[in-house]
Amino acid sequence: QKVNQDREIAKTEQFINRFRAQANKASQVQSRIKQLAKIERIEIDAEDSVMSFRFPDPPASTHLVAKLENAAQRYGNLSVFQDLDLEVTRGEKIAIVGPNGAGKSTFCRMITGEEAPFTGDQNLGPKTLPSFFNQNHADELDPTLTVLETVEQIQTRGSNMSARDVLGCFLFKGDDVFKKIGVLSGGERSRVALVRMLVRPANFLILDEPTNHLDMQSQDILQKALIDYPGTLLIVSHNRNFLDPIVQKTMEFRQGFDPRMFAGNLTYYLDKIEAEESGITTPVVNSSANPSHSTPTQPQLSSKERRKRDASIRERRNKVLKPLQNEFTTVEKTIAELESAQATLTTHLESPEVMGDPEKLRETTNAYECISQKLENAYSKWEDLSTQIEKLEAELDSV
């Protein structure tokens, strides 16, 4: 991916520029220069750089888009949630978050009517036209059709973009659109299912992990389209950067607890949860997702268990990565100051006034050597921190 490659190239160039003049770093610098020369740069075509997608104009819906009343879902002895009351109204864009297995996908299937509640009622507004995407829909595609045929089959006449243009936004370029569904990988089929869903006119979108098989450019295209989308949206994702500009509310699912609605995006939600777990305040819960019974569906977990389960990644980032980044910034400032001081001393050493005065020459030389040693120590610290941060970022990105 170009974004990741650009980030790695920038880090390598930063290392080269920082240590190019240091004799004891010469071999490492030359190694990085050779490494940089061997990289095959990813280029984005001019046509790709301006690619965008716009949803078909949705038909108008009534104010009430979808409603759950006293809804519960269970599978055998497993209770997913119970007594859930929820009204989704026109224009709302809601993030659905929580750990795997907490009921997010079950909720999505239920709110669309794809899965009936165990008890309670589910209703869509009289003019609600839903369109639902999840990973399982990829398995329902006809393997004998081409990628292009699969999308054209569902796209309505008068659409604002051709099927090929839409497919191009989601990594199907050139002759890729003529491949049979049956020869595609699971990720490719998932992208076809997503495109097929996106080109269908709808005023209520339900997206369950839509970014799983998209590169950064395709995610950006989808994000911008969802920001501009005038209909109603429910979206399951763990990607804060993707969700934050899109949604205005966040609905939380946790195993053993009733679903809760928060009146803000994912960053707002995480701040509220962190404050709640620190005992500072109680999250503001929107009444549109306020279950009629406060009794949890399963025995409540302790505060310590909840923190360990739900905040491990966030805690690692805040407690490990952020301090390292702060220290890295401090070291960079120190290096800049020391380099400036070293340059000043170099100028002094070359001046006739210092060169002609043995005492001044000795003092300036001692100061230069002291600064040089401090600078060498700072360079070593900079390199060590850079390696630590790069390694930790890779670990966090893989979680």
N, C-alpha and C positions, 0 to 999 in steps of 0.2 A: 504494500500500500504506500502511495506517495507520501502521505502525512508522516507515517512511521519512518520511512527512509529519510525524509528531510530532517526529522528530529535527530536521527543517528548521524547524518552528515554534519549537522550543526555542532553536535557534541565533539566529533572528531576534529573539525576545523578549529573549534575553540581550544582544544588541547594543543594542536599544532601551533597556533598563533601564540599561545601562552608560553610554550616551552621551546620555541624555535631557537632562541638565543642562548639556551642553557647547554653547556658542553656535556654535562653528565646526563642529559636527556636526549642526546643526539640520536642514539639508536632507536629509542622509542618513537621519536618524532619521525624519523625516516620510515619506520614500520607503518605508522599511521598514514603517512603520505602515500606509500605504496598501496595500502589498503583502500584509501580514498580513490586512487587512480583506477583500481580494478572494479569499482562499483558501477554497475550498469544502471544509469539513471532512469527512473520512471518518469515519463513525460505525459502530460495530459493534453490531448488534442484540443485545438481551439474550440471545436464544436462541443467537446465535452465540458469545457470550462464554463460554458454558459447554459448547460442543460438544466432544465427545470421541469417540474411536473405540477399540473393543476388538476384538482379533482373535478369531475363532471359536476355541473351545477345541480345541487340536490333539490328535490321537491320540498316545499314547505311542510313542516310538521306542526302538530298542535303543541301547546305549551308543555303538556305532560307527554314525555317521550316514552318512558317505561316506568313500571311500578312493581315492587314486591311488597306483599303484605303477609306478615307472620310466616315468612318463608323459612323452611329448614331443609337441609339436605343431609342424608346419611347413607352409608353403604354398609349394610349389615349392622354390626355393632359400632362402626365408626361414625361419629357425628362430626360433620364438617363445620356447620354453623346452624344456628337455630333462631327462630323468632326474629328474622331480619325484616325490618321495614325500611324501604328506600324508594324515593321518588327521584327520577332523573328528568330534568327539565331542559327545554330547548336551548341549545347553545352552550351547555355545560361541557367542559373538557376535564375529565377526571383520570388521574393516575391510579392504577390498582397495584399495590405493592405488598410485599411480605415474603417470607421464606418459602421455598419449594414445599409443596404438600399442604399448604395452609388453606387452600380453597379458592385461589384466584381464578384458575381455569374453570373450576366448577361453577363459580359465580358467573363468569362470562357466558358459559353455555346456558345457564338458567335464565339470565336476564334477557337473552335473545329468544328464548323459547325452544332452543335446541334440546334442552334437557328439562324435564318437568321437576318441580320441587317435590320433596318427599311429603311435606305438608305445607300448607299455605297457598298463596295465589301469586301468579305472575301474569302481568298484562302489559301489552304495548299500546301506545296511543293509536287512535283510529287512522292517523295519517303517517305513522312511523314506518319507515322503510329501512330495516336494518341490513347491514353487511358485516359479516363476521369472518375474521381470519384467525386460525391457529395452525400449528405445525401439522396436525393430522390431516388437514385439507389437502396437503400435497399428495397423500396416498389415494385420493379420490379422482385424480386427473386421469384422463384417457391416455394410455401409453401409446396408442396408435396415431395420435395427432401430433403435429409439430407444435413448437412453442408458440409460433405466430398464430396458428389455427386455434389454439386453446384460448388465446386472449381475444382474437377477433370473434370467436363464437359467442362471447358474452358482452362485448363492447357494443353500445348502442350507436345508431346513426347520428351524425351531427356532433360527435364528441370533439372536444377542443384540441385533442392530440391524436395522432395516428397510433395504432397498436405498436408499430415498430419504434416510434419515438419513445413511448412509455417504456417498452422493454429495454431500450438503450439506457434509460435512466437507472435501470436495475441490473446492469452488467451483462445484458444480452446484446452483443454488437455484431454487425455484419451477418455472416452466414449462421451464427449461433441460433438465430430465430427459426431456422429451418430444421433444427435437430428434433428428433422424435422425443416425446416425453419419456418413453421407455428406456432411453439410453442416458438420461440425465442422472447426476448424483442426487442424493437426498437434499442437499443444500440448494441445488439448482431448481429442483422441483418445488421446493418451498418458496423460492423467489417467484416462480411462475404463478403459484397459487396466490401469492401476495398481489402481484400485478393484476391477475384476474379479478381479485376482490376490489382493487382500487379503481378499476375502470368502470365498475358497475355503479350507476347513479344510486345514491343512498343518503338519507339524512341522519342516520345513526350508525356510526362506525364503532366496531368492537375489535380491537387489535390485541392479540395475545402474543407477546414477544415478536414483534414484526422486524426487529433489527438483527436477529440472530445470524443471518447469512448475508448481511449487507456490508460492503466496505464503507469507509468513511464518507466518500463522495455520495454514495447512494443514501446513506443515513442523513446527510445534509439536505439532499433533495427531498426526501420524505419529510424531514422535520419542517422545512419551509412550507411544504404543501399542507401539512397538518396545522401549522400556525394560521395559515390563510383560510383553512377549511371553515365554512360558515355553519356547518351542522353540529351535531352532538357527538361526543367522543368518549369512549372508555378505552384505556390503553394499559396493558400490562408490560412493564419493563423494569429492569434494574439500573438503567443507564440514566444517571442524574442529568448529565449534560444534554442528553437528548430530550428528556422530559421537561425540564424546568421552563423553557420558553413556551411550551405548548399548553400546559395544564394550569388550571386555577384551583383545583382541589385534589386531595390525595386520600384514597380509601385504603385503610390498612387491614390486612388479614394476618392473624397470628394463630398458630395452633394452641387451642385451649382458651382462646379469648374471643369475644364477640367482635365483629368488624366495626371499625370506627372511621368517621369521615373528618378530615382536617381541612380547614378553609385556607389552603395555600398549596404551593407547589412542593416538589420533593425536598428541596433544601429547607423550606419552612417546616415541613413534617419532621425531618431529621433533627433540626434544631429543637423542636418541641419534645421529641422523644429523648434527646440528650438531657434537656432540662428536667424532664419528668424523672428520668432515672437518677439524676443527681439530687432529686428531692427539692428542686428549686420551684417548680410550678407544675400545674396539671395541664395537659394539652387541651386546646380548645377544640371541642368535638362538634361538628355540624349536626344538627338534629335530623337531617334528612337520612342519616344512616344510624339512627339511635335505636338499637334493639329494645323491645318492650320488656325484656328481662335482663337484669344485670348479672345473673348467675352464669359463669363460664360454662362452655359445653364440656370441658374436661377440667380436672383439678388444676388450679392456678399454679404456675411456676413461680419460684422465688425471684426476687428482684435480681439476685446474682446470676441465676440461670438465664433470665431474660437478657441481661447485659452480655453474657457470654455468647448466647446464641445469636442475637440480633445485631450486636454492635461490634463484633470481632474485627471486621474489615475496617470499619470506621475508626475504631480505637487504634488499630495498627497504623492507620494513615496519620491520625492526629498525634499519637504518642511517639511514633518512630520517624515517619517520613518528614513531618513538618519541622521537628527540631533539627534534623539533618539539613533540611533546606535552609533554615534560618542560619545555621552555623556556616553553611556553604556561602551564603550571601555575605556574612561577616568576614569570612576569609578572603573573598573576592575584593571587598573594600580594603582590607588590610594590604593585600597584594598591590592594589592600585596606589595606595599611599606610599608603600615601601619602594615601588618602582619609580614614583615621582621623586622621592628622596634620593634614591640611588642616582637618578639622572642629574639631579642638582649637584650631588657630590662629584659626579664625573666631570661636570662642567668646571667645578671649583678646582679639581685636581689638574685640569689642563690650563688653568689660568696662570699667567706670569706671576701674579701676586703670591699665589700659594707655592708654586714651583720654586720661587726665589726665596722662600722663607722656610727653613728646615723644620721649625717648630709647627708652623701651620700645616706643612706637608705631612708631618707625622700625625697630627691630630685628625686631619681630613682623611688620611689613609686608614687610620684606625676606625673612624666613623664609617667609612665606606665598607670596610671588611665586616663590621658589625651589622650594618644594614644588609649586606649581601648574605650573611649567614641567616638572618631573620627571614629574608626573602626566600632562601632555599628551603627553610623549614615550612614557610607558608605554601610554597609550591607543592611540597610533599603532602601537606595537609589537604590542599585543594584537590590533588589527584586522588587521594584516599577517599575523601568525601564524595567526589564525582563517581567513583566506582561503587561505593556503598549505595548511593541514591539510585544509580542506574540498575543495580541488582535488585533493590527493594521495589522499584517501580515495576520491573518485569515480574516479580513475584506477585505483587498486588494486581497487576493486569491479568494474570493467569487465573486468579481466584474466580 
